[in-house]
């Protein structure tokens, strides 16, 4: 059964994993975030309880 021969597929998997982890991933991580953190203090929202008509 040729599916059990890992010789060509293991090299392809290893090469693609190394390409991703050594070349592509550092380039992707170097981009700045599109939503940077802000120094604003969080605002508190006043919650008004709902009055149910049947109570």
CHARMM internal coordinates of N, CA and C (Angstrom, degrees):
IC EDIT
DIST 1 N 1 CA 1.4485
DIST 1 CA 1 C 1.5316
ANGL 1 N 1 CA 1 C 108.68
DIST 1 C 2 N 1.3067
ANGL 1 CA 1 C 2 N 118.90
DIHE 1 N 1 CA 1 C 2 N 117.56
DIST 2 N 2 CA 1.4674
ANGL 1 C 2 N 2 CA 120.86
DIHE 1 CA 1 C 2 N 2 CA -176.05
DIST 2 CA 2 C 1.5307
ANGL 2 N 2 CA 2 C 113.16
DIHE 1 C 2 N 2 CA 2 C -70.65
DIST 2 C 3 N 1.3424
ANGL 2 CA 2 C 3 N 118.78
DIHE 2 N 2 CA 2 C 3 N -17.65
DIST 3 N 3 CA 1.4595
ANGL 2 C 3 N 3 CA 120.43
DIHE 2 CA 2 C 3 N 3 CA -179.64
DIST 3 CA 3 C 1.5305
ANGL 3 N 3 CA 3 C 111.26
DIHE 2 C 3 N 3 CA 3 C -67.85
DIST 3 C 4 N 1.3224
ANGL 3 CA 3 C 4 N 117.55
DIHE 3 N 3 CA 3 C 4 N -22.92
DIST 4 N 4 CA 1.4531
ANGL 3 C 4 N 4 CA 120.38
DIHE 3 CA 3 C 4 N 4 CA -177.35
DIST 4 CA 4 C 1.5252
ANGL 4 N 4 CA 4 C 112.89
DIHE 3 C 4 N 4 CA 4 C -85.55
DIST 4 C 5 N 1.3207
ANGL 4 CA 4 C 5 N 117.30
DIHE 4 N 4 CA 4 C 5 N -4.55
DIST 5 N 5 CA 1.4548
ANGL 4 C 5 N 5 CA 120.72
DIHE 4 CA 4 C 5 N 5 CA 179.33
DIST 5 CA 5 C 1.5329
ANGL 5 N 5 CA 5 C 108.71
DIHE 4 C 5 N 5 CA 5 C -83.95
DIST 5 C 6 N 1.3435
ANGL 5 CA 5 C 6 N 119.07
DIHE 5 N 5 CA 5 C 6 N 107.42
DIST 6 N 6 CA 1.4616
ANGL 5 C 6 N 6 CA 119.91
DIHE 5 CA 5 C 6 N 6 CA -176.36
DIST 6 CA 6 C 1.5258
ANGL 6 N 6 CA 6 C 114.10
DIHE 5 C 6 N 6 CA 6 C -84.20
DIST 6 C 7 N 1.3231
ANGL 6 CA 6 C 7 N 117.05
DIHE 6 N 6 CA 6 C 7 N 1.87
DIST 7 N 7 CA 1.4510
ANGL 6 C 7 N 7 CA 119.63
DIHE 6 CA 6 C 7 N 7 CA -172.01
DIST 7 CA 7 C 1.5323
ANGL 7 N 7 CA 7 C 113.24
DIHE 6 C 7 N 7 CA 7 C -59.32
DIST 7 C 8 N 1.3326
ANGL 7 CA 7 C 8 N 122.55
DIHE 7 N 7 CA 7 C 8 N -56.85
DIST 8 N 8 CA 1.4822
ANGL 7 C 8 N 8 CA 117.77
DIHE 7 CA 7 C 8 N 8 CA -178.38
DIST 8 CA 8 C 1.5287
ANGL 8 N 8 CA 8 C 112.33
DIHE 7 C 8 N 8 CA 8 C -76.89
DIST 8 C 9 N 1.3214
ANGL 8 CA 8 C 9 N 118.16
DIHE 8 N 8 CA 8 C 9 N -33.60
DIST 9 N 9 CA 1.4608
ANGL 8 C 9 N 9 CA 120.52
DIHE 8 CA 8 C 9 N 9 CA -172.91
DIST 9 CA 9 C 1.5199
ANGL 9 N 9 CA 9 C 112.01
DIHE 8 C 9 N 9 CA 9 C -75.52
DIST 9 C 10 N 1.3083
ANGL 9 CA 9 C 10 N 117.23
DIHE 9 N 9 CA 9 C 10 N -32.63
DIST 10 N 10 CA 1.4584
ANGL 9 C 10 N 10 CA 119.24
DIHE 9 CA 9 C 10 N 10 CA 178.43
DIST 10 CA 10 C 1.5246
ANGL 10 N 10 CA 10 C 111.14
DIHE 9 C 10 N 10 CA 10 C -66.91
DIST 10 C 11 N 1.3246
ANGL 10 CA 10 C 11 N 116.94
DIHE 10 N 10 CA 10 C 11 N -39.45
DIST 11 N 11 CA 1.4593
ANGL 10 C 11 N 11 CA 120.23
DIHE 10 CA 10 C 11 N 11 CA 178.12
DIST 11 CA 11 C 1.5234
ANGL 11 N 11 CA 11 C 111.04
DIHE 10 C 11 N 11 CA 11 C -66.15
DIST 11 C 12 N 1.3260
ANGL 11 CA 11 C 12 N 117.53
DIHE 11 N 11 CA 11 C 12 N -39.91
DIST 12 N 12 CA 1.4674
ANGL 11 C 12 N 12 CA 121.34
DIHE 11 CA 11 C 12 N 12 CA 178.67
DIST 12 CA 12 C 1.5276
ANGL 12 N 12 CA 12 C 109.99
DIHE 11 C 12 N 12 CA 12 C -64.73
DIST 12 C 13 N 1.3249
ANGL 12 CA 12 C 13 N 116.90
DIHE 12 N 12 CA 12 C 13 N -43.64
DIST 13 N 13 CA 1.4558
ANGL 12 C 13 N 13 CA 120.23
DIHE 12 CA 12 C 13 N 13 CA 179.43
DIST 13 CA 13 C 1.5316
ANGL 13 N 13 CA 13 C 110.53
DIHE 12 C 13 N 13 CA 13 C -64.88
DIST 13 C 14 N 1.3140
ANGL 13 CA 13 C 14 N 117.28
DIHE 13 N 13 CA 13 C 14 N -43.86
DIST 14 N 14 CA 1.4484
ANGL 13 C 14 N 14 CA 121.59
DIHE 13 CA 13 C 14 N 14 CA -179.64
DIST 14 CA 14 C 1.5276
ANGL 14 N 14 CA 14 C 111.38
DIHE 13 C 14 N 14 CA 14 C -65.01
DIST 14 C 15 N 1.3084
ANGL 14 CA 14 C 15 N 117.26
DIHE 14 N 14 CA 14 C 15 N -42.13
DIST 15 N 15 CA 1.4631
ANGL 14 C 15 N 15 CA 120.63
DIHE 14 CA 14 C 15 N 15 CA 179.60
DIST 15 CA 15 C 1.5304
ANGL 15 N 15 CA 15 C 111.11
DIHE 14 C 15 N 15 CA 15 C -66.82
DIST 15 C 16 N 1.3276
ANGL 15 CA 15 C 16 N 117.78
DIHE 15 N 15 CA 15 C 16 N -40.72
DIST 16 N 16 CA 1.4602
ANGL 15 C 16 N 16 CA 119.23
DIHE 15 CA 15 C 16 N 16 CA 179.40
DIST 16 CA 16 C 1.5273
ANGL 16 N 16 CA 16 C 111.06
DIHE 15 C 16 N 16 CA 16 C -69.70
DIST 16 C 17 N 1.3191
ANGL 16 CA 16 C 17 N 117.48
DIHE 16 N 16 CA 16 C 17 N -36.72
DIST 17 N 17 CA 1.4704
ANGL 16 C 17 N 17 CA 120.45
DIHE 16 CA 16 C 17 N 17 CA 178.30
DIST 17 CA 17 C 1.5253
ANGL 17 N 17 CA 17 C 110.76
DIHE 16 C 17 N 17 CA 17 C -66.55
DIST 17 C 18 N 1.3142
ANGL 17 CA 17 C 18 N 117.42
DIHE 17 N 17 CA 17 C 18 N -42.91
DIST 18 N 18 CA 1.4601
ANGL 17 C 18 N 18 CA 120.49
DIHE 17 CA 17 C 18 N 18 CA 178.24
DIST 18 CA 18 C 1.5264
ANGL 18 N 18 CA 18 C 111.40
DIHE 17 C 18 N 18 CA 18 C -67.01
DIST 18 C 19 N 1.3311
ANGL 18 CA 18 C 19 N 117.10
DIHE 18 N 18 CA 18 C 19 N -37.98
DIST 19 N 19 CA 1.4631
ANGL 18 C 19 N 19 CA 120.31
DIHE 18 CA 18 C 19 N 19 CA 177.03
DIST 19 CA 19 C 1.5121
ANGL 19 N 19 CA 19 C 110.60
DIHE 18 C 19 N 19 CA 19 C -61.82
DIST 19 C 20 N 1.3140
ANGL 19 CA 19 C 20 N 116.17
DIHE 19 N 19 CA 19 C 20 N -44.64
DIST 20 N 20 CA 1.4564
ANGL 19 C 20 N 20 CA 119.25
DIHE 19 CA 19 C 20 N 20 CA -179.89
DIST 20 CA 20 C 1.5241
ANGL 20 N 20 CA 20 C 111.46
DIHE 19 C 20 N 20 CA 20 C -66.17
DIST 20 C 21 N 1.3280
ANGL 20 CA 20 C 21 N 116.81
DIHE 20 N 20 CA 20 C 21 N -47.33
DIST 21 N 21 CA 1.4600
ANGL 20 C 21 N 21 CA 119.00
DIHE 20 CA 20 C 21 N 21 CA -172.71
DIST 21 CA 21 C 1.5230
ANGL 21 N 21 CA 21 C 113.26
DIHE 20 C 21 N 21 CA 21 C -76.16
DIST 21 C 22 N 1.3072
ANGL 21 CA 21 C 22 N 118.75
DIHE 21 N 21 CA 21 C 22 N -26.49
DIST 22 N 22 CA 1.4589
ANGL 21 C 22 N 22 CA 120.07
DIHE 21 CA 21 C 22 N 22 CA -176.74
DIST 22 CA 22 C 1.5250
ANGL 22 N 22 CA 22 C 114.09
DIHE 21 C 22 N 22 CA 22 C -100.73
DIST 22 C 23 N 1.3247
ANGL 22 CA 22 C 23 N 117.95
DIHE 22 N 22 CA 22 C 23 N -24.80
DIST 23 N 23 CA 1.4663
ANGL 22 C 23 N 23 CA 119.91
DIHE 22 CA 22 C 23 N 23 CA -175.39
DIST 23 CA 23 C 1.5263
ANGL 23 N 23 CA 23 C 111.59
DIHE 22 C 23 N 23 CA 23 C -114.65
DIST 23 C 24 N 1.3069
ANGL 23 CA 23 C 24 N 117.28
DIHE 23 N 23 CA 23 C 24 N -52.99
DIST 24 N 24 CA 1.4594
ANGL 23 C 24 N 24 CA 119.90
DIHE 23 CA 23 C 24 N 24 CA -172.26
DIST 24 CA 24 C 1.5223
ANGL 24 N 24 CA 24 C 112.13
DIHE 23 C 24 N 24 CA 24 C -77.36
DIST 24 C 25 N 1.3121
ANGL 24 CA 24 C 25 N 118.12
DIHE 24 N 24 CA 24 C 25 N -42.82
DIST 25 N 25 CA 1.4601
ANGL 24 C 25 N 25 CA 120.46
DIHE 24 CA 24 C 25 N 25 CA -175.65
DIST 25 CA 25 C 1.5327
ANGL 25 N 25 CA 25 C 113.26
DIHE 24 C 25 N 25 CA 25 C -63.54
DIST 25 C 26 N 1.3238
ANGL 25 CA 25 C 26 N 121.32
DIHE 25 N 25 CA 25 C 26 N -44.77
DIST 26 N 26 CA 1.4718
ANGL 25 C 26 N 26 CA 118.84
DIHE 25 CA 25 C 26 N 26 CA 177.06
DIST 26 CA 26 C 1.5295
ANGL 26 N 26 CA 26 C 112.92
DIHE 25 C 26 N 26 CA 26 C -62.67
DIST 26 C 27 N 1.3297
ANGL 26 CA 26 C 27 N 117.31
DIHE 26 N 26 CA 26 C 27 N -32.97
DIST 27 N 27 CA 1.4620
ANGL 26 C 27 N 27 CA 119.24
DIHE 26 CA 26 C 27 N 27 CA 177.68
DIST 27 CA 27 C 1.5236
ANGL 27 N 27 CA 27 C 110.62
DIHE 26 C 27 N 27 CA 27 C -68.75
DIST 27 C 28 N 1.3244
ANGL 27 CA 27 C 28 N 117.06
DIHE 27 N 27 CA 27 C 28 N -38.05
DIST 28 N 28 CA 1.4574
ANGL 27 C 28 N 28 CA 119.40
DIHE 27 CA 27 C 28 N 28 CA 179.04
DIST 28 CA 28 C 1.5271
ANGL 28 N 28 CA 28 C 111.23
DIHE 27 C 28 N 28 CA 28 C -70.41
DIST 28 C 29 N 1.3188
ANGL 28 CA 28 C 29 N 117.70
DIHE 28 N 28 CA 28 C 29 N -36.84
DIST 29 N 29 CA 1.4518
ANGL 28 C 29 N 29 CA 120.58
DIHE 28 CA 28 C 29 N 29 CA -178.14
DIST 29 CA 29 C 1.5237
ANGL 29 N 29 CA 29 C 112.73
DIHE 28 C 29 N 29 CA 29 C -75.72
DIST 29 C 30 N 1.3189
ANGL 29 CA 29 C 30 N 118.00
DIHE 29 N 29 CA 29 C 30 N -14.16
DIST 30 N 30 CA 1.4611
ANGL 29 C 30 N 30 CA 119.83
DIHE 29 CA 29 C 30 N 30 CA -179.18
DIST 30 CA 30 C 1.5215
ANGL 30 N 30 CA 30 C 112.13
DIHE 29 C 30 N 30 CA 30 C -80.64
DIST 30 C 31 N 1.3283
ANGL 30 CA 30 C 31 N 118.98
DIHE 30 N 30 CA 30 C 31 N -14.23
DIST 31 N 31 CA 1.4537
ANGL 30 C 31 N 31 CA 121.26
DIHE 30 CA 30 C 31 N 31 CA 178.43
DIST 31 CA 31 C 1.5245
ANGL 31 N 31 CA 31 C 110.03
DIHE 30 C 31 N 31 CA 31 C -69.32
DIST 31 C 32 N 1.3110
ANGL 31 CA 31 C 32 N 115.00
DIHE 31 N 31 CA 31 C 32 N 146.06
DIST 32 N 32 CA 1.4612
ANGL 31 C 32 N 32 CA 118.28
DIHE 31 CA 31 C 32 N 32 CA 176.79
DIST 32 CA 32 C 1.5202
ANGL 32 N 32 CA 32 C 108.83
DIHE 31 C 32 N 32 CA 32 C -78.85
DIST 32 C 33 N 1.2960
ANGL 32 CA 32 C 33 N 114.14
DIHE 32 N 32 CA 32 C 33 N 155.47
DIST 33 N 33 CA 1.4555
ANGL 32 C 33 N 33 CA 119.53
DIHE 32 CA 32 C 33 N 33 CA -179.06
DIST 33 CA 33 C 1.5244
ANGL 33 N 33 CA 33 C 109.23
DIHE 32 C 33 N 33 CA 33 C -70.81
DIST 33 C 34 N 1.3285
ANGL 33 CA 33 C 34 N 116.99
DIHE 33 N 33 CA 33 C 34 N 143.45
DIST 34 N 34 CA 1.4599
ANGL 33 C 34 N 34 CA 120.50
DIHE 33 CA 33 C 34 N 34 CA 179.56
DIST 34 CA 34 C 1.5196
ANGL 34 N 34 CA 34 C 111.35
DIHE 33 C 34 N 34 CA 34 C -78.29
DIST 34 C 35 N 1.3140
ANGL 34 CA 34 C 35 N 117.41
DIHE 34 N 34 CA 34 C 35 N -14.73
DIST 35 N 35 CA 1.4551
ANGL 34 C 35 N 35 CA 121.30
DIHE 34 CA 34 C 35 N 35 CA 179.11
DIST 35 CA 35 C 1.5284
ANGL 35 N 35 CA 35 C 108.30
DIHE 34 C 35 N 35 CA 35 C -127.83
DIST 35 C 36 N 1.3366
ANGL 35 CA 35 C 36 N 117.73
DIHE 35 N 35 CA 35 C 36 N 79.69
DIST 36 N 36 CA 1.4626
ANGL 35 C 36 N 36 CA 119.04
DIHE 35 CA 35 C 36 N 36 CA -176.25
DIST 36 CA 36 C 1.5275
ANGL 36 N 36 CA 36 C 111.33
DIHE 35 C 36 N 36 CA 36 C -69.29
DIST 36 C 37 N 1.3140
ANGL 36 CA 36 C 37 N 115.42
DIHE 36 N 36 CA 36 C 37 N 155.70
DIST 37 N 37 CA 1.4471
ANGL 36 C 37 N 37 CA 120.36
DIHE 36 CA 36 C 37 N 37 CA 179.16
DIST 37 CA 37 C 1.5153
ANGL 37 N 37 CA 37 C 109.97
DIHE 36 C 37 N 37 CA 37 C -70.41
DIST 37 C 38 N 1.3028
ANGL 37 CA 37 C 38 N 116.20
DIHE 37 N 37 CA 37 C 38 N 144.13
DIST 38 N 38 CA 1.4566
ANGL 37 C 38 N 38 CA 120.10
DIHE 37 CA 37 C 38 N 38 CA 179.53
DIST 38 CA 38 C 1.5198
ANGL 38 N 38 CA 38 C 109.66
DIHE 37 C 38 N 38 CA 38 C -110.02
DIST 38 C 39 N 1.3182
ANGL 38 CA 38 C 39 N 115.19
DIHE 38 N 38 CA 38 C 39 N 161.69
DIST 39 N 39 CA 1.4511
ANGL 38 C 39 N 39 CA 120.93
DIHE 38 CA 38 C 39 N 39 CA -179.81
DIST 39 CA 39 C 1.5207
ANGL 39 N 39 CA 39 C 112.30
DIHE 38 C 39 N 39 CA 39 C -94.34
DIST 39 C 40 N 1.3133
ANGL 39 CA 39 C 40 N 117.75
DIHE 39 N 39 CA 39 C 40 N 9.62
DIST 40 N 40 CA 1.4576
ANGL 39 C 40 N 40 CA 120.17
DIHE 39 CA 39 C 40 N 40 CA -179.09
DIST 40 CA 40 C 1.5226
ANGL 40 N 40 CA 40 C 110.21
DIHE 39 C 40 N 40 CA 40 C -72.04
DIST 40 C 41 N 1.3067
ANGL 40 CA 40 C 41 N 115.02
DIHE 40 N 40 CA 40 C 41 N 145.33
DIST 41 N 41 CA 1.4631
ANGL 40 C 41 N 41 CA 119.22
DIHE 40 CA 40 C 41 N 41 CA 176.42
DIST 41 CA 41 C 1.5245
ANGL 41 N 41 CA 41 C 108.62
DIHE 40 C 41 N 41 CA 41 C -79.42
DIST 41 C 42 N 1.3111
ANGL 41 CA 41 C 42 N 117.84
DIHE 41 N 41 CA 41 C 42 N 142.94
DIST 42 N 42 CA 1.4611
ANGL 41 C 42 N 42 CA 119.43
DIHE 41 CA 41 C 42 N 42 CA -179.34
DIST 42 CA 42 C 1.5246
ANGL 42 N 42 CA 42 C 110.86
DIHE 41 C 42 N 42 CA 42 C -68.89
DIST 42 C 43 N 1.3014
ANGL 42 CA 42 C 43 N 114.87
DIHE 42 N 42 CA 42 C 43 N 137.51
DIST 43 N 43 CA 1.4590
ANGL 42 C 43 N 43 CA 119.66
DIHE 42 CA 42 C 43 N 43 CA -179.98
DIST 43 CA 43 C 1.5184
ANGL 43 N 43 CA 43 C 109.11
DIHE 42 C 43 N 43 CA 43 C -86.62
DIST 43 C 44 N 1.3096
ANGL 43 CA 43 C 44 N 115.24
DIHE 43 N 43 CA 43 C 44 N 142.76
DIST 44 N 44 CA 1.4579
ANGL 43 C 44 N 44 CA 119.57
DIHE 43 CA 43 C 44 N 44 CA 177.81
DIST 44 CA 44 C 1.5130
ANGL 44 N 44 CA 44 C 108.82
DIHE 43 C 44 N 44 CA 44 C -90.93
DIST 44 C 45 N 1.2996
ANGL 44 CA 44 C 45 N 115.34
DIHE 44 N 44 CA 44 C 45 N 136.93
DIST 45 N 45 CA 1.4588
ANGL 44 C 45 N 45 CA 121.51
DIHE 44 CA 44 C 45 N 45 CA -178.41
DIST 45 CA 45 C 1.5217
ANGL 45 N 45 CA 45 C 108.05
DIHE 44 C 45 N 45 CA 45 C -101.21
DIST 45 C 46 N 1.3244
ANGL 45 CA 45 C 46 N 115.30
DIHE 45 N 45 CA 45 C 46 N 127.73
DIST 46 N 46 CA 1.4487
ANGL 45 C 46 N 46 CA 119.70
DIHE 45 CA 45 C 46 N 46 CA 178.63
DIST 46 CA 46 C 1.5254
ANGL 46 N 46 CA 46 C 108.38
DIHE 45 C 46 N 46 CA 46 C -78.25
DIST 46 C 47 N 1.3107
ANGL 46 CA 46 C 47 N 116.05
DIHE 46 N 46 CA 46 C 47 N 122.03
DIST 47 N 47 CA 1.4625
ANGL 46 C 47 N 47 CA 121.35
DIHE 46 CA 46 C 47 N 47 CA -177.18
DIST 47 CA 47 C 1.5235
ANGL 47 N 47 CA 47 C 108.53
DIHE 46 C 47 N 47 CA 47 C -97.27
DIST 47 C 48 N 1.3106
ANGL 47 CA 47 C 48 N 114.53
DIHE 47 N 47 CA 47 C 48 N 123.24
DIST 48 N 48 CA 1.4586
ANGL 47 C 48 N 48 CA 120.49
DIHE 47 CA 47 C 48 N 48 CA 177.95
DIST 48 CA 48 C 1.5264
ANGL 48 N 48 CA 48 C 107.09
DIHE 47 C 48 N 48 CA 48 C -99.84
DIST 48 C 49 N 1.3455
ANGL 48 CA 48 C 49 N 118.32
DIHE 48 N 48 CA 48 C 49 N 122.45
DIST 49 N 49 CA 1.4585
ANGL 48 C 49 N 49 CA 118.74
DIHE 48 CA 48 C 49 N 49 CA -179.06
DIST 49 CA 49 C 1.5257
ANGL 49 N 49 CA 49 C 111.98
DIHE 48 C 49 N 49 CA 49 C -66.86
DIST 49 C 50 N 1.3009
ANGL 49 CA 49 C 50 N 114.53
DIHE 49 N 49 CA 49 C 50 N 144.98
DIST 50 N 50 CA 1.4531
ANGL 49 C 50 N 50 CA 121.27
DIHE 49 CA 49 C 50 N 50 CA -179.26
DIST 50 CA 50 C 1.5361
ANGL 50 N 50 CA 50 C 109.13
DIHE 49 C 50 N 50 CA 50 C -81.36
DIST 50 C 51 N 1.3126
ANGL 50 CA 50 C 51 N 114.80
DIHE 50 N 50 CA 50 C 51 N 130.60
DIST 51 N 51 CA 1.4517
ANGL 50 C 51 N 51 CA 118.66
DIHE 50 CA 50 C 51 N 51 CA 177.04
DIST 51 CA 51 C 1.5209
ANGL 51 N 51 CA 51 C 108.14
DIHE 50 C 51 N 51 CA 51 C -94.50
DIST 51 C 52 N 1.3064
ANGL 51 CA 51 C 52 N 116.06
DIHE 51 N 51 CA 51 C 52 N 116.92
DIST 52 N 52 CA 1.4489
ANGL 51 C 52 N 52 CA 120.57
DIHE 51 CA 51 C 52 N 52 CA -177.88
DIST 52 CA 52 C 1.5292
ANGL 52 N 52 CA 52 C 109.55
DIHE 51 C 52 N 52 CA 52 C -79.96
DIST 52 C 53 N 1.3072
ANGL 52 CA 52 C 53 N 117.99
DIHE 52 N 52 CA 52 C 53 N 136.54
DIST 53 N 53 CA 1.4659
ANGL 52 C 53 N 53 CA 119.89
DIHE 52 CA 52 C 53 N 53 CA -175.85
DIST 53 CA 53 C 1.5302
ANGL 53 N 53 CA 53 C 113.25
DIHE 52 C 53 N 53 CA 53 C -70.66
DIST 53 C 54 N 1.3128
ANGL 53 CA 53 C 54 N 119.37
DIHE 53 N 53 CA 53 C 54 N -19.43
DIST 54 N 54 CA 1.4640
ANGL 53 C 54 N 54 CA 120.66
DIHE 53 CA 53 C 54 N 54 CA -176.31
DIST 54 CA 54 C 1.5163
ANGL 54 N 54 CA 54 C 112.65
DIHE 53 C 54 N 54 CA 54 C -98.77
DIST 54 C 55 N 1.3320
ANGL 54 CA 54 C 55 N 118.25
DIHE 54 N 54 CA 54 C 55 N 7.88
DIST 55 N 55 CA 1.4691
ANGL 54 C 55 N 55 CA 118.70
DIHE 54 CA 54 C 55 N 55 CA 178.16
DIST 55 CA 55 C 1.5065
ANGL 55 N 55 CA 55 C 111.05
DIHE 54 C 55 N 55 CA 55 C -110.26
END
COOR INIT
IC SEED 1 N 1 CA 1 C
IC BUILD
